[in-house]
Amino acid sequence: MLFLSESDVKKALTMDDVIESVEGAYRDYSKKLVDVPSRITLHVRDENNDAIFLTANYHSMPFYGIKQASSFPSNVRKGKETVLADIHLYSADTGEALAVVSATYLTALKTGAASAIATKFLAKEEACILAIIGTGAQARTQLDGIQRVRRLKEVRLFDLDLEKAEKFQRYIEEIKNRDYNTIITNSANECIESADIVTTVTTSSRPVFDGKYLGDGIHINAVGSFTPNMQEIDSDTVMKAKKIVTDIQKESWAVAGDLLVPLKEGKITQEKMYAELGDIVAGKIPGREDEKEVTIYESVGFAALDIAVAITAYRKSLTAGIGSIVEQ
Ligand SMILES: NC(=O)c1ccc[n+]([C@@H]2O[C@H](COP(=O)([O-])OP(=O)(O)OC[C@H]3O[C@@H](n4cnc5c(N)ncnc54)[C@H](O)[C@@H]3O)[C@@H](O)[C@H]2O)c1
């Protein structure tokens, strides 16, 4: 069995690899070439700490797998990352365990790639101002993915913790792929004003900006809300959106506070959901159709993507001799 550590995964995968495998996974899911059973969520001791078990069974590739993701906000007090994960991959031919893949960085890459694909299909073609609200661990790969699908001229940042925003601004200088400006704003509302693309990637349990500051034609990647009591997007924004797209509908209506709050308030029905992103990627239905429509990609985590990226890491590592073989 192959063991891939976090540093092995960093050696094996590039963001471009991950964007390609995530796009392929969306297409496979739309063509019913992968089964994704419902997730299991355990609330672990501290009521805000969750362990999430996500599985996917590929028919287009000889693998199935399970991801365990720990979302432990209480780790902030311990100086540790709040999202940790690992993936176990199995052979669909023999049922043997093939690999254990450390998946904390892989998760961040996958989540950034998924927002990049959503942005590719849903943002305006000429979108060039990106606003990022929340500048923690996931924000890095959000930016890295999105900068590959649109020609950015400005990146606007807001975080409740100014030091984190400043650290992120310095990081951008290391990874930016063209010469765009970065600005730290004084409020989330100032951050989204005049933006073409907004990514919310916080651990917030209440809306992070006021929807009345949103311009026409904006595309939002809502990444942080993955339990019913987490919310980043207010009900007015959800109501205003012409197209709400998600990774996996049945999960979103079970866990995404961004959608469940307006649903409970009676402001929307489940009919408000336009599509799963895979159906747009597979060309079954259109993405953005006009300059003015507001679009939202509600991202709740989707095992088809994680397992596909782990398969890519496994295959590339075998070819390149990365990782350690361990006896079971
Ligand atoms: N959709 C997915 O597939 C997916 C995958 C991984 C993580 N996530 C989720 O994304 C979220 C962010 O993860 P992370 O690892 O970057 O967390 P993190 O703790 O590293 O960073 C979160 C940042 O958000 C900031 N923040 C919190 N509330 C805010 C608010 N109201 N306004 C502005 N900033 C605020 C914090 O100061 C912090 O800097 C988590 O909820 C995580 O579970 C989603």
The ligand as an SDF file (V2000), in Angstrom:
LIG
                    3D

 44 48  0  0  0  0  0  0  0  0999 V2000
  -16.7780   23.7300    0.3710 N   0  0  0  0  0  0  0  0  0  0  0  0
  -15.7670   22.9190    0.5880 C   0  0  0  0  0  0  0  0  0  0  0  0
  -15.5580   21.9270   -0.1140 O   0  0  0  0  0  0  0  0  0  0  0  0
  -14.8220   23.2280    1.7090 C   0  0  0  0  0  0  0  0  0  0  0  0
  -13.5820   22.5880    1.7760 C   0  0  0  0  0  0  0  0  0  0  0  0
  -12.6950   22.9330    2.7890 C   0  0  0  0  0  0  0  0  0  0  0  0
  -13.0680   23.8660    3.7470 C   0  0  0  0  0  0  0  0  0  0  0  0
  -14.3080   24.4490    3.6820 N   0  0  0  0  0  0  0  0  0  0  0  0
  -14.7430   25.4280    4.6990 C   0  0  0  0  0  0  0  0  0  0  0  0
  -14.2090   26.7030    4.3670 O   0  0  0  0  0  0  0  0  0  0  0  0
  -14.1650   27.4940    5.5660 C   0  0  0  0  0  0  0  0  0  0  0  0
  -12.8090   28.1980    5.6670 C   0  0  0  0  0  0  0  0  0  0  0  0
  -11.8050   27.2180    5.8780 O   0  0  0  0  0  0  0  0  0  0  0  0
  -10.2950   27.6520    6.2280 P   0  0  0  0  0  0  0  0  0  0  0  0
   -9.5330   26.3900    6.3220 O   0  0  0  0  0  0  0  0  0  0  0  0
   -9.8260   28.7160    5.3180 O   0  0  0  0  0  0  0  0  0  0  0  0
  -10.5370   28.2620    7.6900 O   0  0  0  0  0  0  0  0  0  0  0  0
   -9.5710   29.2420    8.4870 P   0  0  0  0  0  0  0  0  0  0  0  0
   -9.9950   29.1640    9.9160 O   0  0  0  0  0  0  0  0  0  0  0  0
   -8.1470   28.9860    8.1300 O   0  0  0  0  0  0  0  0  0  0  0  0
   -9.9330   30.6980    7.8990 O   0  0  0  0  0  0  0  0  0  0  0  0
  -11.1810   31.3030    8.0410 C   0  0  0  0  0  0  0  0  0  0  0  0
  -10.9680   32.8100    8.0090 C   0  0  0  0  0  0  0  0  0  0  0  0
  -12.2350   33.4470    7.9960 O   0  0  0  0  0  0  0  0  0  0  0  0
  -12.1440   34.6110    8.8130 C   0  0  0  0  0  0  0  0  0  0  0  0
  -13.5040   34.9710    9.1850 N   0  0  0  0  0  0  0  0  0  0  0  0
  -14.3750   34.3090   10.0010 C   0  0  0  0  0  0  0  0  0  0  0  0
  -15.5670   34.9610   10.0220 N   0  0  0  0  0  0  0  0  0  0  0  0
  -15.4260   36.0360    9.1970 C   0  0  0  0  0  0  0  0  0  0  0  0
  -16.3160   37.0770    8.7990 C   0  0  0  0  0  0  0  0  0  0  0  0
  -17.5610   37.1650    9.2580 N   0  0  0  0  0  0  0  0  0  0  0  0
  -15.8410   38.0150    7.9300 N   0  0  0  0  0  0  0  0  0  0  0  0
  -14.5770   37.9580    7.4670 C   0  0  0  0  0  0  0  0  0  0  0  0
  -13.7020   36.9870    7.8020 N   0  0  0  0  0  0  0  0  0  0  0  0
  -14.1270   36.0490    8.6680 C   0  0  0  0  0  0  0  0  0  0  0  0
  -11.2540   34.1880    9.9700 C   0  0  0  0  0  0  0  0  0  0  0  0
  -10.6920   35.3150   10.6160 O   0  0  0  0  0  0  0  0  0  0  0  0
  -10.2230   33.3390    9.2440 C   0  0  0  0  0  0  0  0  0  0  0  0
   -9.1020   34.0990    8.8060 O   0  0  0  0  0  0  0  0  0  0  0  0
  -14.4600   26.5330    6.7160 C   0  0  0  0  0  0  0  0  0  0  0  0
  -15.8100   26.6690    7.0930 O   0  0  0  0  0  0  0  0  0  0  0  0
  -14.2160   25.1790    6.0910 C   0  0  0  0  0  0  0  0  0  0  0  0
  -14.8780   24.1230    6.7390 O   0  0  0  0  0  0  0  0  0  0  0  0
  -15.1780   24.1600    2.6900 C   0  0  0  0  0  0  0  0  0  0  0  0
  1  2  1  0
  2  3  2  0
  2  4  1  0
  4  5  1  0
  4 44  2  0
  5  6  2  0
  6  7  1  0
  7  8  2  0
  8  9  1  0
  8 44  1  0
  9 10  1  0
  9 42  1  0
 10 11  1  0
 11 12  1  0
 11 40  1  0
 12 13  1  0
 13 14  1  0
 14 15  2  0
 14 16  1  0
 14 17  1  0
 17 18  1  0
 18 19  2  0
 18 20  1  0
 18 21  1  0
 21 22  1  0
 22 23  1  0
 23 24  1  0
 23 38  1  0
 24 25  1  0
 25 26  1  0
 25 36  1  0
 26 27  1  0
 26 35  1  0
 27 28  2  0
 28 29  1  0
 29 30  1  0
 29 35  2  0
 30 31  1  0
 30 32  2  0
 32 33  1  0
 33 34  2  0
 34 35  1  0
 36 37  1  0
 36 38  1  0
 38 39  1  0
 40 41  1  0
 40 42  1  0
 42 43  1  0
M  CHG  2   8   1  16  -1
M  END
$$$$
